Each structure stands twice: as structure tokens, then as C-alpha cells.
Amino acid sequence: MAFQSPKGTRDFFPQDLAALHHIEAAWRNASVNAGFDEIEGPTFEHLNLYTVKSGDGIVSELFSFKRAGGDVDYALRPEFTPTLARMAAAKGRSLTLPTKWFGIPSHFRAERPQRGRLREFKQWNVDLLGVDKPSADAEVIATAIRALANLGLTHEDVVVRISHRDVVVSMLEKSGVSKEKMQIALTLLDKREKMSPTVFEEKLSEHGLENSSFTQFDGDTVIDHDELTSLQEKLSDWNISQWCKFDFTIVRGLAYYTGIVFEIHERSGDERAIAGGGRYDKLIEMFGGPSMPAVGFGMGDVVLSLVLKDKGLLGDGSEFLPRPDIFVISAGGDANNHLAPTVAELRRAGLHTRMTYRATRNVGKLLTEAAKTNTRFAVILGEELASGNVVIKDMDSGEQTEIALDDIVSHVTA
């Protein structure tokens, strides 16, 4: 019987995992350099952590379950913000503000897998709590941009599309959308880019909404809004204005957003959003904590990987595999007895050391094996051991030298 990984998940072979770690390193470095501390939470939460705000309808999007014989509902986490809000609420007023947290957890969504969207994925989450000014939003956006720049992307490759929930609601209200239909209007506006015009109009008709209420979002819109004006100034201070544009078709589907929202897109628009986030000033209070302003975003690895590959910035991952310092081979005979002790000593010295497992006296074949690992040096244990020496070959230059066995470490680290 042949087994396969579950649909919407991935197997990570060494080069695949190396590529993922390359992305995670850019995320982690950008976070730490900006003063964010790393946190983590459980892989699954009580189901009501997600339904308390979004309602029971969200259950169909989650991997939810009961423990055998138990009566408590759980769900694998589809996002990290509710967990973060729960953790912040648990700390309550003992939490030192501002608090800057980030995490790179695994997430799970029980949705139909498609390009850029899987059922299991890694997501970088960055959150700043305790600052109610657009300066916090700008710093969070700047942190996201720093990571993308570290990965080789530029403002010609990606754009941060920024909006404001209050502004969008006001525009819809002025066009005749009632308060009763506001949430569905926001949801449809959020999904409009993913629908054909015909399907979008059908959805509007189903809910008694007029297309004229949404045509105002086509093209550039100039809005006079204090928070957005202040944000624009802060984006300039962070020298990231060229990465950003205001776009009021962005509303973010999650209901807990309260003000400024944003998404990061590849400029051609061929892929899903690379990242999305915004301000959620009421969420921590909803989970029993103190009233606390907060802003954050999530950036998944799936779409980002697609964009990086399209731009030629991510190969098959083999380029990110760790390079060995030394590959030790034996020319056979008595040298075989020195193989394990030599490797052990080099590893104790902190060197990344590999060795051959092949039984052959053909040194040429063993050097070919060493070359395939991209090692820096090959150490050949042969007849020179009789005088306490080995042959060491620089695999980049091809230079081959006879040195004392005890001098391998100093030769490699020189």
C-alpha cells in the first residue's frame, strides 16, 4: 500500500526545508532587529476562541475535533492573532507596554487547496501592542518590508496596499448601504478581486446591494482622514513611501479589524496577497483583557515562496543547504581504523564534518563523492598516517597539501 501526504500539505526534503529556513531567517532577523520578542502558543485552541468573534460559521473552515471520550471542542489554529490576544489578556495590566511580539507558527485551514493556499502552512506574525498612533502601524509595515528586502524583493516587485475600515464604511454608507448589510458589503468588497465581474454582480443581487455602491472604489481615491495623513507622514519617515499606496478596495475580511488595514501584493496581481494585517484595538478586551490598542500582520510562506521563485530569488533550496567544512575519506587498509576517531575529533572542534561510508580504495571516486556535498576541504587518510600526516585538498582551488594530522583544525580555520 502506497501512502501519500494529506491533500494540501507538504513534505519537506532537505533542500525544501533549507528554502523554508531561508525565508524564516529573513523574518526572524527583521523581527529581532526591530525589537520584537518571539513567542509561541499551542497548535490547537478551544474552538470558542475562534467562534466568539466570527460565529459558528467559521467552524467549516477549521480542523475541529473532540478528544476521544471528551466533551470539549478544539480546533487547530487557522491564525495566530486570537492566540496572541488571549495571551495578552492573560497577562492583563502586568503586561509592559508597548509590547512587541512575533512568532513563526504552523497554521491549519480546512479549505480547498489551491495555488498559494494550502491546508498547512507557516506564517510570520508581527504585533505591536499599546500604541494607538499611526506610528505603530508604520513601524509594523516597515518591519514587513525589511524582511522582503532582505529576501531580495524591491518596491518594483511588491506593493503595500493600505486602507481604513472607517473610511470604507463611510463611503459605503454614503452610497446607500444600510448598517444591516454593511458586513456583507465589506465581505464582498474584500473578495471582489477574486471573482469575475459577473459572479460579483450575482452576489450583490443575492443580497440586495447595488453595483453603483462599489464602482466608487475603482481608480485612485483621494481621502482627507487624519489617521491616514499621519500614517503617510510616518511612512515617509521610515523611507518606505515608495513601497506603499492607499487603496480603499482593501478591507480585510476578519471582523476584528478596527481602523487602518493593509495587504502586501506582488505588483502584477497574479498571486494572492503575500501578507495582510491591520489594527485590532478591541480584540484583547474582548478576550477579558484590558482595553489595549494593537496592530499586526501575518505573512504566509506559500505565496511568498511563489513570488520569490518567479523573481529568480529562490531556487530548489539546495543553495541554502549548510556547506560542510571537511569531508574525510580513507584510502583503505589501516587508514580505515583512523576514520571514525578523526571525524569525532573534528566534530568536537566544532567543524561541520562528514565522511564516506563507501568501502573502496579508489580515491578519485571518493573525492567525487566529497565534491557532491559542496565541502570546503577533503581530508584523505592514507599511507601518510605512518608519519602522522594526512593529505588535505582545498575543493575550491584544487590545491592539495600534506599536513600533520593534528594541524587539520588550524589549517581549515586559518
C-alpha positions in Angstrom: 0.0 0.0 0.0 1.4 3.4 -1.0 0.9 6.3 1.4 0.8 9.9 0.4 0.9 13.1 2.4 -2.6 14.5 3.1 -4.0 16.8 0.5 -3.0 20.4 1.0 0.2 19.6 3.0 3.8 19.3 2.0 6.8 17.0 2.6 10.0 19.0 3.2 13.1 17.2 2.0 16.4 18.7 3.0 16.6 21.3 0.2 12.9 22.2 0.6 13.4 22.7 4.4 16.5 24.8 3.7 14.5 27.1 1.4 11.8 27.5 4.2 14.5 28.2 6.8 16.0 30.8 4.4 12.6 32.6 4.5 12.2 32.1 8.2 15.7 33.6 8.8 14.7 36.8 6.9 11.5 37.0 9.0 13.3 36.4 12.3 16.2 38.8 11.6 13.8 41.6 10.6 11.7 41.0 13.8 14.6 40.8 16.2 16.4 43.8 14.6 13.2 45.8 15.1 13.0 44.9 18.8 10.2 42.2 18.6 10.5 39.3 21.0 9.5 35.8 19.8 6.5 33.9 21.3 4.7 30.7 20.6 1.4 29.2 21.6 -0.4 25.8 21.4 -1.0 24.2 18.0 -4.7 23.8 18.9 -7.0 26.0 20.9 -10.5 25.8 22.3 -12.9 26.1 19.4 -14.8 29.1 21.0 -11.6 31.2 20.8 -12.5 31.5 17.1 -16.3 31.4 17.2 -16.6 34.1 19.9 -16.0 36.8 17.4 -16.6 35.1 14.0 -19.6 33.0 14.9 -20.3 29.3 14.3 -20.0 29.8 10.5 -16.2 29.7 10.8 -16.2 26.1 12.1 -16.5 24.8 8.5 -13.1 26.5 7.7 -11.3 24.8 10.7 -10.0 21.4 11.6 -12.0 21.0 14.7 -12.3 17.9 16.9 -13.2 16.4 20.3 -10.8 14.3 22.3 -12.0 10.7 22.3 -14.4 10.4 25.3 -14.2 14.1 25.9 -16.9 16.8 25.6 -14.6 19.9 24.8 -14.3 21.2 21.3 -10.9 22.1 20.0 -9.6 23.4 16.7 -6.2 23.5 15.0 -5.2 27.2 14.8 -6.0 28.8 11.5 -4.3 32.1 12.5 -2.3 33.4 15.4 -4.0 36.7 16.4 -6.6 35.2 18.7 -3.9 33.2 20.5 -1.8 36.4 20.9 -4.8 38.3 22.1 -5.6 35.5 24.6 -2.0 35.5 25.9 -2.0 39.3 26.2 -5.4 39.2 28.0 -3.9 36.6 30.5 -1.1 39.0 31.3 -3.6 41.8 31.8 -2.2 45.0 33.3 1.1 43.3 34.2 2.0 43.5 30.5 4.7 46.1 29.9 3.6 48.5 27.2 4.4 48.8 24.4 4.8 45.1 23.9 6.3 43.9 20.6 5.9 40.2 19.8 6.4 38.0 16.8 6.0 34.3 16.0 6.5 31.9 13.1 4.0 29.1 13.9 2.4 26.5 11.8 -1.3 27.1 10.9 -4.1 24.9 9.5 -7.2 25.6 7.4 -9.8 23.1 6.3 -10.3 24.7 2.9 -10.0 23.5 -0.6 -6.2 23.6 -1.5 -5.4 25.9 -4.5 -2.4 27.8 -5.8 -1.0 30.0 -2.9 -3.3 28.4 -0.3 -2.7 25.1 1.5 -4.2 23.4 4.5 -1.0 23.6 6.4 1.5 26.5 6.2 4.0 28.6 8.1 3.1 32.2 8.9 5.1 35.0 10.3 3.1 37.1 12.7 4.2 40.5 14.0 2.2 42.5 16.5 2.8 45.8 18.4 0.5 46.4 21.5 -0.1 49.5 23.5 0.5 52.3 20.9 -2.6 53.9 19.5 -0.9 56.1 16.9 -0.2 55.5 13.2 3.5 55.5 14.0 2.9 51.9 15.3 1.2 50.9 12.0 4.1 52.4 10.1 6.7 50.5 12.1 4.9 47.2 11.7 4.7 47.8 7.9 8.4 48.8 7.8 9.3 45.5 9.6 7.4 43.5 6.9 9.2 45.5 4.1 12.6 44.9 5.8 12.1 41.1 5.6 11.0 41.3 1.9 14.0 43.5 1.1 16.3 41.0 2.9 15.0 38.3 0.6 15.8 40.4 -2.5 12.5 42.0 -3.3 12.1 45.7 -4.1 9.3 48.2 -4.3 9.1 47.4 -8.0 8.2 43.8 -7.2 5.7 44.3 -4.4 3.3 47.0 -3.1 1.7 47.6 0.3 -2.0 48.5 -0.3 -3.3 50.5 2.7 -6.9 51.3 3.6 -9.0 52.3 6.6 -12.1 50.4 7.7 -13.9 53.5 8.9 -13.3 55.3 5.6 -14.6 52.3 3.6 -17.7 52.0 5.8 -18.3 55.8 5.4 -18.0 55.5 1.6 -20.5 52.6 1.5 -22.9 54.3 3.9 -22.9 57.5 1.7 -23.7 55.3 -1.4 -26.8 53.8 0.4 -25.6 50.6 2.0 -27.6 50.1 5.2 -26.0 49.1 8.5 -27.8 45.8 8.4 -26.0 44.9 5.1 -22.6 46.6 5.9 -20.8 43.4 6.9 -21.8 41.5 3.8 -20.9 44.5 1.7 -17.4 44.6 3.3 -17.0 40.9 2.8 -17.9 41.1 -0.9 -15.6 44.1 -1.4 -12.8 42.1 0.2 -13.4 39.2 -2.2 -14.2 41.2 -5.3 -10.8 40.8 -6.9 -11.1 37.0 -6.6 -14.4 37.0 -8.5 -15.3 37.6 -12.1 -17.5 40.8 -12.7 -20.5 38.6 -13.5 -20.2 36.5 -10.3 -19.7 39.7 -8.2 -22.8 41.2 -9.6 -24.7 38.0 -8.9 -23.5 38.1 -5.3 -24.6 41.7 -5.0 -28.0 40.9 -6.4 -28.4 38.0 -3.9 -28.0 40.4 -1.0 -29.9 43.3 -2.5 -26.9 45.5 -3.0 -26.3 47.9 -5.9 -23.2 47.7 -8.1 -23.0 51.5 -8.0 -22.1 51.4 -4.4 -18.8 49.7 -5.3 -17.8 51.4 -8.6 -16.6 54.4 -6.4 -13.6 52.1 -5.4 -12.4 51.8 -9.0 -9.4 54.0 -9.7 -7.5 56.3 -7.3 -9.5 57.9 -4.5 -8.3 60.9 -2.5 -9.4 60.9 1.1 -8.9 63.5 3.8 -8.5 61.5 7.0 -6.4 62.4 10.0 -5.0 58.9 10.7 -4.2 58.3 7.1 -2.5 61.7 6.7 -0.4 60.9 9.8 0.4 57.4 8.5 1.6 58.9 5.2 4.0 61.1 7.1 5.3 58.2 9.2 5.8 56.0 6.1 7.9 58.8 4.7 9.9 58.9 7.9 10.6 55.2 7.6 11.6 55.8 4.0 9.1 53.3 2.7 6.6 55.5 0.9 7.7 54.1 -2.5 6.5 50.7 -1.3 3.0 51.9 -0.3 -0.2 53.1 -1.9 -3.7 53.9 -0.5 -6.3 51.6 -1.9 -9.8 51.5 -0.4 -10.7 48.2 -2.0 -8.7 46.7 0.8 -10.9 46.0 3.9 -9.6 42.6 5.2 -12.3 40.0 5.8 -11.9 39.5 9.5 -14.4 41.4 11.6 -12.0 42.3 14.4 -10.1 44.9 12.4 -10.9 48.4 13.7 -9.0 51.0 11.7 -6.0 51.0 9.3 -5.7 47.8 7.3 -3.3 46.7 4.7 -2.2 43.9 2.3 1.1 43.3 0.6 0.7 42.2 -3.1 3.0 41.2 -5.9 2.6 44.2 -8.3 1.4 42.2 -11.3 -1.5 40.9 -9.2 -1.0 37.4 -10.4 -0.8 35.9 -6.9 -2.8 36.1 -3.7 -1.8 38.6 -1.0 1.7 37.9 0.4 0.6 39.4 3.7 -2.3 41.1 5.4 -2.9 42.9 8.7 -4.2 46.0 10.4 -5.3 47.5 13.6 -7.5 45.5 16.1 -7.9 47.8 19.1 -10.9 45.8 20.7 -9.8 42.2 20.4 -7.7 41.9 23.6 -10.5 43.5 25.6 -13.0 41.0 24.1 -10.9 38.1 25.5 -11.1 39.5 29.0 -8.0 41.7 29.0 -7.7 45.5 29.5 -8.5 47.9 26.7 -5.4 47.9 24.6 -4.6 49.2 21.1 -2.9 46.7 18.8 -1.7 46.4 15.3 -0.1 43.4 13.4 0.1 41.3 10.3 0.5 37.8 9.1 2.7 36.7 6.2 2.5 33.1 4.9 5.3 31.2 3.3 3.3 29.7 0.4 2.6 32.8 -1.7 5.9 34.4 -0.7 7.8 31.3 -2.0 5.9 31.5 -5.3 6.8 35.2 -5.7 10.5 34.6 -4.8 10.7 31.8 -7.3 9.1 33.9 -10.0 11.6 36.6 -9.4 14.5 34.2 -9.5 15.3 34.7 -5.8 14.6 31.2 -4.7 15.9 28.0 -6.3 15.2 24.4 -5.3 16.7 25.1 -1.8 20.0 23.3 -2.4 21.8 26.7 -2.4 20.8 27.1 1.2 22.0 23.8 2.5 24.8 24.1 5.0 28.2 23.7 3.5 30.5 21.1 5.2 33.9 22.2 6.4 35.5 18.9 5.9 34.8 15.6 4.2 37.0 12.7 5.4 37.8 9.8 3.2 40.0 6.7 3.7 42.3 5.2 1.1 41.8 1.8 2.7 43.9 -0.5 4.7 45.0 0.6 8.2 43.6 4.1 7.4 40.1 2.8 7.9 40.8 2.5 11.6 41.5 6.2 11.8 38.3 7.3 10.0 35.9 7.5 13.0 38.4 8.9 15.5 39.5 11.6 13.1 35.9 12.6 12.3 35.0 12.6 16.0 37.9 14.9 16.9 37.0 17.4 14.1 33.4 17.4 15.2 34.4 18.1 18.8 36.4 21.0 17.5 33.1 22.5 16.2 33.7 21.7 12.5 30.9 20.5 10.2 32.5 17.2 9.2 31.2 14.4 7.0 32.7 11.2 6.0 32.4 8.5 3.4 30.6 5.2 4.1 31.9 3.6 0.9 34.4 0.7 1.1 36.8 1.4 -1.8 40.4 2.2 -2.4 39.5 4.4 -5.4 40.4 7.9 -4.0 39.1 9.5 -7.2 35.6 8.2 -6.7 35.7 9.2 -3.0 36.7 12.8 -4.0 33.8 12.9 -6.4 31.6 11.9 -3.5 33.1 14.7 -1.4 32.6 17.2 -4.2 28.8 16.4 -4.3 28.5 17.6 -0.8 30.0 21.0 -1.7 32.5 20.6 1.1 35.3 23.1 1.6 38.1 20.6 2.2 38.6 16.9 1.7 40.9 15.1 4.1 42.5 11.9 2.7 43.6 9.3 5.3 46.3 7.2 3.6 49.8 5.9 3.9 51.0 9.4 5.1 49.4 8.4 8.5 52.5 6.3 9.2 54.4 9.6 9.8 51.4 11.4 11.4 50.3 13.2 8.3 47.3 13.5 6.1 46.6 14.9 2.6 44.1 17.8 2.6 42.6 19.2 -0.6 41.0 22.6 -1.0 37.9 21.8 -3.0 37.5 25.3 -4.4 41.1 25.8 -5.6 42.0 22.2 -6.2 45.3 22.7 -4.2 46.4 19.6 -2.4 48.8 19.7 0.7 50.3 17.2 3.1 49.9 18.4 6.7 50.1 17.0 10.2 47.0 15.1 11.4 46.9 17.4 14.5 47.0 20.5 12.2 43.8 19.9 10.4 41.7 22.2 12.6 44.1 25.2 12.4 44.5 24.7 8.6 40.8 24.8 8.0 40.0 27.7 10.3 43.0 29.8 9.3 
